[in-house]
Amino acid sequence: MAFSAVFTNANGLSVNLTDNVNIFTPVGMDGELAPPFGFQEQSSPLIPGSVVTAIYVTPRSLAWPLIIRDTDREALLARIRGILSILNPQLGDGQLLVTNGSNSRVLFCRYRGGFSAINESQGITTTRQVITFYAADPFWYAPSPTELTAQQNFAPPNFFPVLPITLATSSMETVAALENGGDVPAYPVITILGPATSVIVTNTTTGKLVEIDSSIAAGETITIDARPRTRSVRDQDGINQFSLLTPDSSMWPLEVGTNSITIEISGGDTNTEVTVSYTPAYLTV
């Protein structure tokens, strides 16, 4: 089974950790499976033990063994400097893309440490290191999002869904069955392209909705980002538009499994679009 791992930093520069020419990843990774969990508990002096009141996922540390080789010590040091310039954690979170056969997952993380010294007993052209990646967001993600795009006239040629979904159409709304194949709820990004006088996107599986009951001009966009770390409502200029949401709106997630989504558009034309995009998240690689 083919295995590969590539780290891409926030500037788009990448290092292949499995090129198997100069950089090798031997067996011995630690932390790539389940993330650590924390337990919130209540205890009483009159009751033995405690009661678990909540369970939460804590940040992940991933230990990654490396073997790095080059023609001589000078070339080896230059290669390590090049790797560290890409791994520099001050650049922000990068993406560690790990592929096992046909399965790929992405971990948003940054280098935390591990490159410390070259052990001369290993020779002057080879070094063995165990580096650590730190993931404040402990979940692995699908490498690309799933998207559903609906347009105001709702004719079949105007749908551009990504399977698995099933569509039923009417003059004013779209109903889609969206599958969250991950291990945890997935929070969507909803993008509305005007014109429209009202847009309601409802997860009928949970009964929660997000609604904008305000006019959006032709060519203008409103992006509703429900993801916890980037939660926002902004227009095409990046200006905060949280006030456009109705009081009964909520930043709902797609629960694990099948979710029935309804998109209702009023006051639009053939240029109006509503896109629901989400990325499944997983506990393990």
C-alpha positions as CSV (number, residue, x, y, z in Angstrom):
1,M,0.0,0.0,0.0
2,A,1.4,3.3,-1.1
3,F,2.2,5.7,1.8
4,S,3.2,9.4,1.4
5,A,3.4,12.5,3.6
6,V,3.8,16.1,2.4
7,F,3.9,19.1,4.7
8,T,2.9,22.5,3.1
9,N,3.4,25.6,5.0
10,A,1.2,28.8,5.1
11,N,3.2,30.3,2.2
12,G,2.5,27.3,0.0
13,L,6.1,25.8,0.2
14,S,6.2,22.0,0.6
15,V,8.6,19.3,1.8
16,N,8.0,15.7,0.9
17,L,8.7,13.7,4.1
18,T,8.6,10.4,2.1
19,D,10.6,11.2,-1.1
20,N,12.6,8.0,-0.3
21,V,15.7,9.6,-1.9
22,N,16.9,12.1,0.7
23,I,14.1,12.0,3.2
24,F,12.6,8.8,4.7
25,T,9.8,8.2,7.2
26,P,10.5,4.9,9.0
27,V,7.9,3.2,11.1
28,G,7.3,4.6,14.6
29,M,5.0,7.5,14.3
30,D,3.1,8.3,17.5
31,G,-0.1,10.3,17.7
32,E,-1.6,9.8,14.3
33,L,-4.5,7.7,15.5
34,A,-7.1,8.9,18.1
35,P,-6.5,12.4,19.6
36,P,-6.3,12.8,23.4
37,F,-9.6,13.4,25.2
38,G,-10.3,15.4,28.3
39,F,-12.9,14.6,30.9
40,Q,-14.9,17.2,32.9
41,E,-16.0,15.6,36.2
42,Q,-18.0,16.4,39.3
43,S,-17.3,14.7,42.6
44,S,-18.9,14.7,46.0
45,P,-17.4,13.6,49.4
46,L,-20.5,11.5,49.9
47,I,-20.3,9.6,46.6
48,P,-17.3,7.3,45.7
49,G,-15.5,8.3,42.5
50,S,-17.0,11.0,40.2
51,V,-19.6,11.7,37.5
52,V,-18.4,12.5,34.0
53,T,-20.3,15.6,32.9
54,A,-18.5,16.3,29.5
55,I,-15.9,14.9,27.2
56,Y,-13.8,17.1,24.9
57,V,-11.0,16.7,22.5
58,T,-7.7,18.3,23.3
59,P,-4.8,19.4,21.0
60,R,-2.8,16.7,19.3
61,S,1.0,16.2,19.3
62,L,2.3,14.0,16.5
63,A,5.8,12.5,16.8
64,W,7.3,11.9,13.3
65,P,10.5,10.0,12.8
66,L,12.8,11.0,9.9
67,I,15.9,9.8,8.2
68,I,17.7,12.5,6.2
69,R,20.6,11.8,3.9
70,D,22.9,13.7,1.5
71,T,26.3,13.5,-0.1
72,D,28.4,15.1,2.7
73,R,28.0,17.0,5.9
74,E,27.7,20.4,4.3
75,A,25.0,19.2,1.9
76,L,23.2,17.5,4.8
77,L,23.2,20.7,6.9
78,A,21.9,22.7,3.9
79,R,19.1,20.2,3.4
80,I,18.1,20.4,7.0
81,R,18.1,24.2,6.9
82,G,15.9,24.1,3.8
83,I,13.5,21.7,5.6
84,L,13.4,23.9,8.7
85,S,12.7,27.0,6.7
86,I,9.6,25.3,5.4
87,L,8.6,24.0,8.8
88,N,9.1,27.3,10.6
89,P,6.2,27.4,13.1
90,Q,6.2,31.2,13.1
91,L,4.6,31.1,9.6
92,G,1.4,29.7,11.2
93,D,-0.3,26.4,10.7
94,G,0.5,24.3,7.7
95,Q,-1.1,21.2,6.2
96,L,0.3,17.7,6.7
97,L,-1.2,15.6,3.9
98,V,-0.9,11.9,4.6
99,T,-2.0,9.3,2.0
100,N,-2.4,5.6,2.7
101,G,-3.3,3.9,-0.5
102,S,-6.5,5.6,-1.8
103,N,-7.2,7.3,1.5
104,S,-5.9,10.8,2.2
105,R,-6.2,13.0,5.2
106,V,-5.0,16.5,6.2
107,L,-3.9,17.7,9.6
108,F,-3.6,21.4,10.2
109,C,-0.5,21.7,12.4
110,R,2.9,23.3,12.8
111,Y,6.4,22.1,13.7
112,R,7.1,22.2,17.5
113,G,10.6,20.7,17.9
114,G,12.8,17.8,17.4
115,F,15.7,19.0,15.1
116,S,18.4,19.4,17.8
117,A,21.7,17.8,16.7
118,I,23.4,15.5,14.2
119,N,24.6,12.3,15.9
120,E,28.1,11.8,14.5
121,S,27.8,8.1,15.3
122,Q,25.3,7.9,12.4
123,G,27.9,9.2,10.0
124,I,28.3,12.6,8.5
125,T,25.9,12.1,5.6
126,T,22.8,10.7,7.5
127,T,20.8,11.9,10.5
128,R,17.9,10.4,12.4
129,Q,15.5,12.7,14.0
130,V,12.1,12.5,15.6
131,I,10.2,15.8,15.1
132,T,7.0,16.9,16.7
133,F,4.0,18.5,15.0
134,Y,1.4,20.4,17.2
135,A,-2.2,20.5,16.1
136,A,-4.4,22.9,18.1
137,D,-7.2,21.5,15.9
138,P,-6.8,17.8,16.6
139,F,-9.0,16.4,13.8
140,W,-7.8,15.0,10.4
141,Y,-9.8,16.4,7.5
142,A,-10.8,15.3,4.0
143,P,-8.4,16.9,1.5
144,S,-11.1,18.8,-0.3
145,P,-14.6,20.0,0.7
146,T,-18.0,18.8,-0.5
147,E,-20.1,21.4,-2.2
148,L,-23.7,21.9,-3.2
149,T,-24.5,24.9,-5.4
150,A,-28.2,25.9,-6.1
151,Q,-29.5,28.6,-8.4
152,Q,-32.7,30.6,-8.3
153,N,-34.4,29.1,-11.3
154,F,-33.7,25.5,-10.1
155,A,-33.6,23.9,-13.5
156,P,-31.5,20.6,-13.4
157,P,-28.7,22.0,-15.6
158,N,-28.0,24.6,-12.9
159,F,-27.1,22.1,-10.1
160,F,-23.5,21.3,-9.5
161,P,-23.6,19.0,-6.6
162,V,-20.8,16.7,-5.4
163,L,-22.0,13.2,-4.7
164,P,-23.4,11.6,-2.5
165,I,-26.5,13.8,-2.6
166,T,-30.0,13.5,-4.0
167,L,-32.0,16.5,-5.3
168,A,-35.7,17.3,-5.4
169,T,-36.6,20.7,-6.9
170,S,-39.5,23.2,-6.9
171,S,-39.9,26.7,-8.1
172,M,-38.4,28.3,-5.0
173,E,-36.4,25.8,-3.0
174,T,-33.8,23.0,-3.2
175,V,-33.8,19.9,-0.9
176,A,-30.6,18.0,-0.7
177,A,-29.5,14.9,1.3
178,L,-25.9,15.7,2.3
179,E,-23.7,12.9,3.8
180,N,-21.2,13.7,6.5
181,G,-19.0,10.7,6.4
182,G,-16.6,11.9,9.1
183,D,-16.5,11.0,12.8
184,V,-17.6,14.4,14.2
185,P,-20.1,17.1,13.2
186,A,-18.9,19.2,10.2
187,Y,-19.7,23.0,10.2
188,P,-20.4,24.4,6.7
189,V,-19.5,27.6,4.9
190,I,-22.5,29.1,3.1
191,T,-21.9,31.6,0.3
192,I,-24.8,33.6,-1.1
193,L,-24.4,35.5,-4.4
194,G,-27.1,38.1,-5.0
195,P,-29.5,39.3,-6.0
196,A,-31.9,38.0,-3.3
197,T,-34.3,39.5,-0.7
198,S,-34.2,36.5,1.6
199,V,-32.3,33.3,1.9
200,I,-33.0,30.5,4.4
201,V,-30.7,27.4,4.7
202,T,-32.2,24.8,7.0
203,N,-30.8,21.5,8.3
204,T,-34.2,19.8,8.6
205,T,-32.5,16.8,10.3
206,T,-31.8,18.9,13.3
207,G,-34.4,21.7,12.8
208,K,-31.8,24.4,12.9
209,L,-31.6,27.2,10.3
210,V,-29.6,30.3,9.2
211,E,-31.5,33.1,7.6
212,I,-30.7,36.4,6.0
213,D,-33.9,38.5,5.7
214,S,-32.3,41.4,4.0
215,S,-31.7,42.4,0.4
216,I,-28.4,41.4,-1.2
217,A,-27.7,43.3,-4.4
218,A,-26.8,41.7,-7.7
219,G,-23.1,40.7,-7.7
220,E,-22.7,41.1,-4.0
221,T,-21.9,38.1,-1.7
222,I,-22.5,37.2,1.9
223,T,-20.4,34.4,3.3
224,I,-21.6,32.7,6.5
225,D,-18.7,30.7,8.0
226,A,-20.1,28.4,10.8
227,R,-16.7,26.8,11.6
228,P,-15.9,27.4,15.3
229,R,-12.3,28.7,14.7
230,T,-13.3,31.1,11.9
231,R,-17.0,31.8,12.7
232,S,-18.1,35.0,10.9
233,V,-20.6,36.6,8.5
234,R,-18.9,38.9,5.9
235,D,-19.6,40.5,2.6
236,Q,-17.5,40.6,-0.5
237,D,-15.3,43.3,1.0
238,G,-14.7,41.4,4.3
239,I,-16.9,43.7,6.3
240,N,-18.7,42.1,9.3
241,Q,-22.4,41.5,8.5
242,F,-23.5,39.4,11.5
243,S,-26.4,41.8,12.0
244,L,-28.0,40.5,8.8
245,L,-28.8,37.2,10.6
246,T,-32.3,36.8,12.0
247,P,-32.6,36.2,15.8
248,D,-33.6,32.5,15.3
249,S,-30.5,31.8,13.2
250,S,-27.8,29.4,14.5
251,M,-24.4,28.3,13.2
252,W,-25.6,24.7,12.8
253,P,-23.4,21.7,11.9
254,L,-23.9,18.7,9.6
255,E,-24.3,15.8,12.0
256,V,-22.5,12.5,11.3
257,G,-24.5,10.6,8.7
258,T,-27.2,11.9,6.4
259,N,-28.5,15.5,6.7
260,S,-31.5,16.8,4.9
261,I,-30.8,20.4,3.8
262,T,-33.4,22.9,2.4
263,I,-32.3,26.1,0.6
264,E,-35.0,28.7,0.1
265,I,-34.4,31.8,-2.0
266,S,-36.7,34.8,-2.5
267,G,-36.2,37.8,-4.8
268,G,-33.5,36.3,-6.9
269,D,-32.9,35.8,-10.6
270,T,-30.8,33.4,-12.8
271,N,-27.6,34.9,-11.3
272,T,-28.5,34.1,-7.7
273,E,-26.5,31.3,-6.2
274,V,-26.3,29.6,-2.7
275,T,-23.4,27.3,-2.1
276,V,-23.1,25.0,1.0
277,S,-19.5,23.7,1.5
278,Y,-18.3,21.4,4.2
279,T,-15.2,19.3,5.0
280,P,-15.7,16.0,6.9
281,A,-13.4,15.6,10.0
282,Y,-12.0,12.4,11.4
283,L,-10.6,11.2,14.7
284,T,-7.8,9.3,13.0
285,V,-5.7,9.4,9.9
